[in-house]
Amino acid sequence: MKRISIGFLLTFMLVILFSACQEYKFMDWKLMNDQWLENFVQTHKNDSDFHTTSTGLSYKVIHQGYQRKPNVNSYITVRYIGRLIDGSIFDSATTTLSLSGTIPGWKEGIPKMNNGGTYKFYIPSKLGYDTATTNVLIPPHSVLIFDVNLLDSYN
């Protein structure tokens, strides 16, 4: 019985130690991402096509587009490329989806666009996946950079 308890205790301690090491790994990534976004926003704050909202979403208008804007309940057809701050691509597609089912940064940013518009979004982790990412290419605490072309929207 004592051996089982000691084995259980050792296993538990190893799991805690390993988890702590992983947390430090992601904490360095978090600090690097937060600093990158802060520096980026400061560098571009005087650019007339660059905007930052009160929630921290930053975006650059490449092309405003035309006609109507989607709302958070719209279905949208978009072409996009998603990158991390190191330039690595984690996703790229042309797809139709419900805007209500996307990350908070898209729910806030896409309705600012007109159909046919092209924006570049700089999404802080709290408006992206924060610590709960399901994509192995996106570490927790990642700033997400999206080049988005809104092809069409349907209400």
N, C-alpha and C positions, 0 to 999 in steps of 0.2 A: 504494500500500500504506500509506503514511504517512497519507493522508487517511482511509482506512478506520479505522486505529487511533485517530486523533484523534477521529473521529466516534463511534466506539465508546466511547472514554473520556469524551467529553462527555455522551453519552446515559446512561452508567453513573452519572456524577456527578449528573445531573439526577434520575435515579431515586432515588438515595440521599438527595438533598436533599428531594425530595418525600416520601419515606417518613419521614424525620425530622420533617417538619412534621406529618404525620398522627399520628405517635407522640406528639408534644407535645399535640396536640388531645385524644387519648384519655387522656393522662396527667392533664390538667386534669379531665376527666370522672371518672377513677378517684379522684383526690383528693377531689373534691366528693362522690362516692358514699360513699367510706369515711368521710368526716367526717359526712355526713348519718346514716349507719347508727349510728355511734358516739354521736352526740347523741341520736338517737331511742331507742336502748337505754337510755342513761342517764336520759332523761326518764321512761321507762315501767318502770324496773326495780322499782318498789314496787307496781305494779299487780298484783293477785292473779291476774288472768287472762292476764298476759303472762309468757312464759318464753323463756329463751335457753339453748341447748344448748352443750355443750363445743366443738362444731364451728363455732359462730357463727350457726346458724339461730335466728331469733327468730320467735315466733308468739304470737298472741292467740287465745284460745278465745272464740268468739262464742256457739256452742251446741255442747255436747259430743256430742249425738246419742244413739244407742241401739244395742243389740244388739252385733254383733261388730265387730272392728277388722280391717282388711286387713293383709296382710304384704307384704314386698317382691316376692313372686312372684304377687300377686293381680292380677286384672283389676278395674279400678275404673270406675265411671261417675261423672263429676264435672261440675259446672257451675262455671266459673271466669272470672275477669277478671284479666288480668295488666297491671300498670302499672309505669312507671319512677318514680323519686323526684320528677320534675317533674309527675307526675299523668297523663302521656300513656299511653293504652292501647295496648299492643302486641299483645294477643291476648285473645280472648273466645270461649268455646265451651261447649257441653254435648256430652260425648263419652265413649266407652268406650275404654279403652286399658290396656295392660299397664304396671303400675307400674314394673317392671324396666327399661322403655325410656324412663324420664323422667329429668330432671335430678337430681343428688344431693340437692338441697334437698327435692324432692318425695319421693324414696325415704326420706328421714329423717323428714319431717314427716307425710305422709299416714298411715303406720301408727300414729301417735299418735291419730288420729281414730276415732270410731265412725261407723258408717253413719248418715246423717242429720245429721251434724255440720257445723258451719261454722267455719272457722278463717281467720285472716288471717296469711299467711306473709311474713316479711321475709328474703329470701334473699340472703346476701352473694355477690358475684360468683364466688368460688371454689366455691360450691355451685350456681351457676347455669351460665352459659355462659362465664364467665371472659373469655378473650380470643378465643375461637373461636365466635362467634355466626353463625348462618346466616340470622337474621332481620334484614333491613335496618333495622327499627324499634328494634332493641336494640343500642346501641353496646357495644363491648368494655368490660369492667370494671363492668358495670351491676349495681346492687342491684335485685332483682326483688321486686315486691310483688304477692302473689296473694290474692284473695278466693276461697276454695275451699269449695264445698258438696259433700261426699261423699254422693252419692245412693245408691250401693250398691257392694258389692265381692263378688267371686267368687274362690274359691281354686281 
